[in-house]
Amino acid sequence: MIAAAIVVLVAAAGALVVRKLVELGFVRYNKWDRRVRGRLRVGDPAPDLELTAYDGSRLRLSLLWRAQPVVLVFGSCT
C-alpha cells in the first residue's frame, strides 16, 4: 500500500514538473504546439480586433464592448 502511494506521488510530481516546463516553453506539448510568446499577458486588455463570426459576418470587438463584457475563447470549432 505504501509503495502504491509513493508511485502515485512520484507520478503526480512528474506531471507537475512537465506541465511547468511546457508553460515556460522549454518543452513542446506536441508536434502541433505553435505557442509563441507575445506581448499580451493575463489581465491585459485585448486589442481591438476584427473577427469573422460563424455565419461569415465581420465583428469588431470595440462594438461588442460597448454593449456588454466580452469573453474571448480561442480554439478549434471542428
Secondary structure, 3 states (H helix, E strand, C coil): CHHHHHHHHHHHHHHHHHHHHHHHCCCCCCCCCCCCCCCCCCCCCCCCCEEECCCCCEEEHHHHHHHCCCCCCCCCCC
